[in-house]
C-alpha cells in the first residue's frame, strides 16, 4: 500500500471518530469516509483491532512530528525539561482533536491497544526516580489536564487565558516563558 493511501485511510478513521465521538469504528464508516469498499479496507487491515492499532500509531506519529518541530532539535539530544516545554506548547495550542482523545481513551480502556501510547510516553517523558523531575512532572500533568479538558469539551479556555497558562507552565518548567 502506498504510504499516502495508508495515511488517507487512517486520517479518514480519525475523522470518523471525530464525527461519532466513539472509538468503535467500523469498516463501513471508514470505507465510506475514504471512498473504498469494505473489502478494500479489510485487505489493508485484517481486523478492527489492527485498524485501531494503526490509527493509534498514526496519531502518535503525528504528535511526535509536531513535538519534534516544537522542540527544534532531535529527540535524542534533548533534555526532559526541553521535551516537557515542547509538550506544554503543543498542548497549549490544542495538541489533539476530540477524536484523537477518544482513540487515546480506548487504548486506556483496552490494554491490548496501549503499546504505542506507552512507547511514546516512555520515549518522550521518562519521569524516572533517578532524577529530580517532580516540578517537570507537575507541569506535564497540568498541560495534560488542559489538553484533556479541552479535548473532551469540559472546558473552553479563551486565547488570553491559554497564553497566560502556557506562559506560567513554561516558567515552572524552567527557562524563560515564550
C-alpha positions as CSV (number, residue, x, y, z in Angstrom):
1,X,0.0,0.0,0.0
2,X,1.3,3.5,-0.8
3,X,2.2,5.3,2.4
4,X,-0.1,8.2,1.3
5,X,-3.0,5.7,0.8
6,X,-2.5,4.3,4.3
7,X,-2.3,7.8,5.7
8,X,-5.6,8.7,3.9
9,X,-7.3,5.7,5.4
10,X,-6.0,6.5,8.9
11,X,-6.9,10.2,8.6
12,X,-10.4,9.0,7.5
13,X,-10.6,6.8,10.5
14,X,-9.8,9.7,12.8
15,X,-12.4,11.8,11.1
16,X,-15.0,9.1,11.7
17,X,-14.0,9.0,15.4
18,X,-14.2,12.9,15.5
19,X,-17.7,12.8,14.0
20,X,-19.1,10.0,16.0
21,X,-17.3,10.6,19.3
22,X,-16.8,6.9,19.7
23,X,-13.8,4.7,19.2
24,X,-15.9,1.8,18.0
25,X,-15.0,2.4,14.3
26,X,-16.5,0.2,11.7
27,X,-15.1,-0.9,8.3
28,X,-18.3,0.5,6.7
29,X,-17.9,4.0,8.2
30,X,-14.1,4.3,7.4
31,X,-14.6,2.8,3.9
32,X,-17.3,5.3,3.2
33,X,-15.3,8.2,4.5
34,X,-12.2,7.3,2.5
35,X,-14.0,6.1,-0.6
36,X,-13.0,2.5,-0.6
37,X,-15.0,-0.7,-0.3
38,X,-15.2,-2.6,2.9
39,X,-13.3,-5.4,1.3
40,X,-10.6,-3.0,0.2
41,X,-10.2,-1.8,3.7
42,X,-10.1,-5.3,5.1
43,X,-7.3,-6.0,2.7
44,X,-5.2,-3.4,4.4
45,X,-6.4,-4.0,8.0
46,X,-7.5,-7.6,8.5
47,X,-9.2,-6.9,11.9
48,X,-10.8,-3.9,13.6
49,X,-8.1,-4.1,16.3
50,X,-5.4,-4.0,13.6
51,X,-7.0,-0.9,12.2
52,X,-7.4,0.6,15.7
53,X,-3.7,0.0,16.5
54,X,-2.7,1.6,13.1
55,X,-4.9,4.6,14.0
56,X,-3.2,4.9,17.4
57,X,0.2,4.6,15.8
58,X,-0.8,7.2,13.2
59,X,-1.9,9.7,15.9
60,X,1.2,9.1,18.0
61,X,3.4,9.6,14.9
62,X,1.7,12.9,14.1
63,X,2.1,14.1,17.7
64,X,5.8,13.1,17.7
65,X,6.4,15.0,14.4
66,X,4.7,18.1,15.9
67,X,6.6,17.8,19.2
68,X,10.0,17.4,17.4
69,X,9.1,20.5,15.4
70,X,8.2,22.4,18.6
71,X,11.4,21.0,20.2
72,X,13.5,22.3,17.4
73,X,16.2,19.6,18.0
74,X,16.4,15.9,17.6
75,X,14.7,14.0,20.4
76,X,17.8,12.0,21.2
77,X,19.8,15.2,22.1
78,X,17.0,16.9,24.1
79,X,16.6,17.1,27.8
80,X,13.5,16.1,29.8
81,X,13.0,19.8,30.5
82,X,13.1,20.7,26.8
83,X,10.6,17.9,26.0
84,X,8.2,19.0,28.7
85,X,8.4,22.6,27.5
86,X,7.7,21.4,23.9
87,X,4.7,19.4,25.2
88,X,3.4,22.4,27.1
89,X,3.5,24.5,23.9
90,X,1.9,21.6,21.9
91,X,-0.9,21.1,24.4
92,X,-1.4,24.8,24.8
93,X,-2.1,25.1,21.1
94,X,-4.8,22.4,21.3
95,X,-2.5,19.5,20.6
96,X,-5.1,17.0,19.7
97,X,-8.7,16.7,18.5
98,X,-11.6,15.2,20.4
99,X,-11.4,12.1,18.2
100,X,-7.7,11.6,19.0
101,X,-8.6,11.8,22.7
102,X,-11.3,9.2,22.1
103,X,-8.7,7.0,20.5
104,X,-6.3,7.5,23.4
105,X,-9.1,6.7,25.9
106,X,-9.9,3.5,24.0
107,X,-6.3,2.4,24.4
108,X,-6.5,3.0,28.1
109,X,-9.8,1.1,28.3
110,X,-8.4,-1.8,26.2
111,X,-4.8,-2.5,27.3
112,X,-4.1,-4.6,24.2
113,X,-4.1,-1.3,22.2
114,X,-1.9,0.6,24.7
115,X,1.6,-0.3,23.4
116,X,2.0,2.6,21.0
117,X,1.0,5.1,23.7
118,X,3.2,3.6,26.3
119,X,6.2,3.6,24.0
120,X,5.6,7.3,23.1
121,X,5.3,8.2,26.8
122,X,8.4,6.3,27.8
123,X,10.4,7.8,24.9
124,X,9.4,11.4,25.5
125,X,8.6,11.6,29.2
126,X,10.6,9.0,31.1
127,X,10.0,10.5,34.5
128,X,12.4,8.3,36.4
129,X,13.0,8.2,40.1
130,X,16.7,8.6,39.4
131,X,16.3,12.3,38.6
132,X,14.5,15.1,40.5
133,X,11.7,15.6,38.0
134,X,8.9,16.4,40.3
135,X,8.4,20.0,39.1
136,X,8.5,18.8,35.5
137,X,6.0,16.1,36.2
138,X,3.7,18.7,37.8
139,X,3.9,20.9,34.6
140,X,3.4,17.9,32.3
141,X,0.3,16.7,34.3
142,X,-1.1,20.3,34.2
143,X,-0.6,20.5,30.5
144,X,-2.2,17.1,30.0
145,X,-5.1,18.3,32.2
146,X,-5.6,21.4,30.0
147,X,-5.5,19.2,26.8
148,X,-7.9,16.6,28.2
149,X,-10.4,19.3,29.5
150,X,-10.4,21.0,26.1
151,X,-10.4,17.8,24.0
152,X,-13.4,16.5,26.0
153,X,-15.3,19.7,25.9
154,X,-15.3,20.1,29.6
155,X,-13.5,23.4,29.4
156,X,-13.2,26.2,26.8
157,X,-10.2,28.3,27.7
158,X,-10.0,31.7,26.0
159,X,-7.0,32.8,23.9
160,X,-5.6,35.2,26.5
161,X,-6.1,32.8,29.5
162,X,-4.5,30.0,27.5
163,X,-1.5,32.2,26.7
164,X,-1.2,33.0,30.4
165,X,-1.5,29.3,31.4
166,X,1.1,28.3,28.9
167,X,3.5,31.1,29.9
168,X,3.2,30.1,33.6
169,X,3.7,26.4,32.9
170,X,6.8,27.2,30.8
171,X,8.2,29.3,33.6
172,X,7.6,26.4,36.1
173,X,9.3,24.0,33.7
174,X,12.4,26.2,33.8
175,X,13.9,28.7,31.5
176,X,12.1,31.7,30.0
177,X,8.4,31.8,29.1
178,X,7.9,32.3,25.4
